[in-house]
Amino acid sequence: MLLALLIACSDTPPDGFVLVVSGRVVDEADEGRAATVTLGTVDGEVIATSQADAAGDWSTVIYGDTLLGNELVALYDAPGATQGWARYVLNVRSPTIATLDPGPWQTWEASERHLPAMQLADEADEGVATIRVVGLDGARLPGQVLELRRGWNAANTDPAQQELVADDDGEVTFRATPGWWTARAPATATTGEARFGVFVSASTDLGTLDGVVPPLEDRWLTAALTWGPHPLDLDLHLTSPLAGGQSGEAGEGTYHLWADDPRHPENTTAAAEAEMLRTDNDGEGPESLFGVSRPDDGDTRLSVLDNDNLSDSATTQLAHGRAQLQAWIKGQEPAYFTVSPGEVATLWRPVEIHDDIVYEVEDYALGVQPDDKSAF
């Protein structure tokens, strides 16, 4: 069941399923802002509304019989801002439980899904953005075709608003309605399909965004991390079950792949199960990796660590860095995840994968050391 009612202490909701959805709305300065949030199905039916407060925080309850499949569309409206649009895939897998009090002597405990913060652009006729199209090794890819679709995580089935071609330097500069767009690079004879988010602004210089296009490889997992125009030392981390699953001498525990431990298994002549392809400690990425083997059982996790501010207990540098994680899981549409503005954190864990199902977990933490495998 997608939206499972975990416990019903007195009465149950009308259909036995309930999900608490929450999030945050921010402006271009990463400050919270009041807004109206309208949630609906992919077919355009409104199923819930909520009001973000002055800090930008909002929350609402969704009953299971109102959703179609596991996709949710959200519209964000605020005075002086261009309307925000986003599509979320609600695979729910989180230890976070929300307690609801629907009436006298009634308590429900339900799954909770916290969505990435929605950043709204200042209202304007058009804004500008520049994309640098690169491979997993950071090399520029001139001539790459890009399709632009309005919204955060827009589906490939949505109509493309623009089609662009990267110049000889692998760059594309375009004008469009301010706000979030999804860029898609169709597969070619030598490259795989790619999708990544692009924020267009009319008032803020966001620098050049890297969008990563992978080679045409038959691997279970590929991932790439990019970030914004001011250099940070961000590290991409992968933890995944050892071969053989979670039991037995050959497979107890997990392995941990990152810049200082870039290959698994280590010190063998056999082909790597997973390996870092590129790391970057003084630029804008990308950091990239291959995960060759699908694990037998357990969770595969991708995390991002701000290595520059490990001991800072009040830093928002990771959130301000505009980090973006692209992921390719064999047989699935390429996915991307964007760091939420304003988070006080040095660790961002956007995603985990279990039995080929992608769960956007959106976890943040402080005080994590890069060699502490248990923290990832």
N, C-alpha and C positions, 0 to 999 in steps of 0.2 A: 504494500500500500504506500502510495506516495506521501499523503498527508495523514499520518496515523495519529489518532488520539491515544496518547500514551497512558493516561490514567483518568478515570472519571470517578471522583470521590463521592458525589451524590447523584446528580442527574448528568446525562450526556447531552452534547449539542444535538441539534435536530437531525443531523445525518451521520453522527458518529465521527466526523473528521473536523479538525480545526487546526489552523496554523496562524501564529502571530508573526506578522511581517513588520519590520521596523527599518528605519534608515535615517539619513541626514541629508539636508540640502545646504549647499554653500555657494558663495559668490566667487568672483574671479580672484579675490584676495584671500580665499580659503576661509572666510568667516561665515558662520551660520546665518541663514536668512529664513524669514517666514515665507511659506509657500503652501499652495494647495496641491495635494498629491492625489491623483485619480488612478486607480488600479483597474485593469480590465483584462479581458481575454484577447488572444491574438485575432479573434473575429470582430473585435470592437465593442463587445458588451461590457459595460461598466459593472464591476462587482464590489467595489469598496472605494471610499474616499477618506482622506485624512488631512489634518492641518498641521504642517510643520510649525513649531513655535519659533520664538525669536532667536533661539540658539540653533534652529534648523532641524531639531529632532522631531520625528513623527513615528507613530505606531498604529497598527490596525489589525483586526481579526478577519481572517478569510475562512469561510466554510468550504469543505471539500467538494460539495456538489455544485459550487459556482465556477470552478476551474474547468478548463478544457485541456486535458493532458497536463503537462508540467511546466507550461510557459505562462509568464505573466508580463503584461505590458503596463508601463507606468508613464504618466504624463505629469510634469512638474510645471506649475504656473506661479509666477511671482511678478509683482509690479516692477517695471524697468528692466526685465530680463526676457531673453528669448526663451520660448517654451522648451523645456527639456523632454526628451523621449528616450526610453530605454526598454530593452527586452531582457528578462531574467529567466533563467532555467532553474526551476525550484526543486532540484534534487536535495532533499532534506536529510542531513546527517550531521548532527551536532549534539554535544552534551548539554547545550543550553535549553532549559525548560522554562516556559512561561506559565505562571499561575494566574488563572482568571477567576473572578468572582462575579458570575452573571446574575446572581440574585440571592435572596436569603437562603442560608444553609446549602449553598451550591459552590463547589470549587472544581474547576477543570484544570488539568495540567496538560499543556500542549507543546508541540514542537515550535521552536522559534527560529526564524531565518532573518538575519541582519544583512541587509543589502549594502553594496558599496555606495558611498556617498555620491550624490548627483551634484555636479558642479554646473551652475547656470551661467551662461555668458551674458554680458551686458547687451541690452537691446540695441540693434543696429541693422542697417540694410544688408551689410555684408562684412565679413572679416577675411583674414588671410592666414594661411598656414603653409609651411614648407615641410615636405617629407623627403628623407633620404632613404632610398631603397637599398638594402644591403643583404648579403648572404650571412650564413651562420658564422663565417670567418671575418665578418666586418667589411668584406670587399663590396664596392658599389656595383649596382646592377643597372647599367643604362639600358633603355628600351623596354623596361618592365611596364606592363599595362596595369593600371589600378582602376578599380570601379569604386565610386563613392556612394554610400547610402546614408540617409539621414538617420541619426540616432546612435545611442550606445548599444553595441551588440545587435545591430540590425541583421536580420536573416538574409541569406543569399536569395531567397525567393522574393524579397522586397525589390521594387524597381530601382535600378541604379539612376542616380541623379546626374552624375558626371562620369566620363571615362577619360583618363589621363595617361600619358606616356612619359616615363622618366627620361630626362635629357642625358647628354653624354657624361655628366657627372653623377648620374643615378638619382637626380633630384627632380621634384615636382613642386612648384608653387602654384597655389590655386586660390580663388576667391569663392566664398560660399556663405550661406546664412550662419551666423555665429552659433556655437554650441558643439555638441558631440556628433561626430560622423564615424562610420565604420568604413575602412578601406579594405578592399579585397583584391588580392593578386591572383588571377586564375592560374591554374596549373599549365605548364608548358611541357615541351619535350624533355627538358632538363631540370625543371624546378617543380616543386609541389605547390599546392594552393596555400595562401596565407591570408589571415584576417587580423587587423589591429585597429585600435581606436585612435582617432585624431580629434583634438579639441581646437576649434577655430575661434579666434578672438579678433574683435575690432579695436580693442583698447590696450591689450597687453602683448608685449613681444615675448613669445614663448620659445623662440629659437627654432632650431631644426629638429624634427622628430625622426628617429630611426624606425623604419618598418622592416622586419626581417622576413625574408623569403627562403625557405629551406631547399636543399637539393631534392631530387626525386629519389627518395630512399624508402626501403621497405622495412621500417623499424617500428617497434611498438610505441615508443615515446621519443619525441624530440621537443626541446624547450629552449627559449631564448629570452634574455632579460635585457631591456634597454631602459634608459632614464634620461632626465632632462638636460638643459644646457649648462648648468653649473656642475663641475666635476665632483663626484662623490665616489667613494670606494664601496660600491654595493656588490654583494656576493650572492650568487645563485647557489642554493643547496638542494640536494636530492637525497631523500631517505627512502629505502624500499626493502622489502623482505629479501633475505638471502635465498638462493636457489634451494628448492626443496620445501619451501613453505615455512611455517612457524614452529615445527616440531622436528625432533631428530637431530643427530649430530651434524648432518650436512646442512641444516637450514635454520638453526635457532637464531633469532634476532634479526637485525637489519644491518644494511651497510649504509654509509654516509658519504656522499660524493660532494666535493666542493673544491675550491681553488688549491688548497693545501693537500688534498687527497683526491686527485683527479681521475683515478682509474679503479674500476672494480671488475674482476679480482686484481689485487696488486701483485706485482713481481711474478707474473706468469707469462709464458709465450703464447697462451691461448688467446682467442679473440675476446675482447672486453665485453662484459655484459652491459656496462655503462661507462661513459667517459666524458670528461669535460673537453670540449673542443676549443674553447676560447675563454680566457679570463681577462679582466681589465680593471686595474686598480687606480687609474688616474685619468679616466676619460668618461665617455657616455655609453660605454658598452659597444656592441652587445657582449654579454656573457652567454655562452650557449653550451648545450650538452646533448648527447645521444643516450637514450636508454634502450639497449638492443633487445633485451629479453623481457617478456611479460612475466611478472611474478606469479607464482602458483597461488599464493594466498596473502592476505594482509593489505596494508595501506601503503600506497606510494604517495609521497608528499613532496611538493615543491615549495620552497621558502626563499625569502629575500632578506638579507641581513645588512644593516648599515654598519659597515666596519669602521667608519670614521668616528662614530659617536657611541661606542659600546657602553661607556660609563656614564653617559648623560641621562639623567632620570626625567628630564623635561623636554627632550628634543622632538622637534617636528620636521627635522631635515629629511628623513626618509619620505614623509608624506609630501613635503614640498618638492621632492626630487622628481615627481611625475614618472615614477617607475611604472613600467608595463611589462607583464609577463605574457609571452605567446607560447602556446602549447599545441602540439600535434599528437593526437592519440590515434593509432592505426584504426581506420575504418570509420572515423568520426569527423565532423566538420571542425576545422581548425578553430581553436578557442583563444580568447585573450582576456586578461584581467588587469585592471588599473588600480593603483594604490589610492586609497581614500584620502582626500585632503583633510588636513587638520589633526590627524591622529598623532598622539604622543606615543612614539614607539621606535624601537630599533629593529624589530623583527616583524615581518609581514608574511603570513602563510595564507595565500589566497586559495589554494586548491589542494585537494587530495583525490586520489583515484583508487577505487575498490571495485574489483570484478568488471573493469572497463567502464564503470560509471564515474563521471566527473562530478565531484561535489565542490561547490564554491563555498569555502568555509569562512573566509574573511576574518582570520584571527590576527591579533596584534599583541606584542609583548615587549617588555623592557628587560635589560639586565642579562641577556643571553650571550654566552660566549661561543665563538664560531666552532670550537672543537667539542662542544657538548652535544653529542648525538641525540641524547634523550630530549633535548629542547626542540628538536626539529621533527 
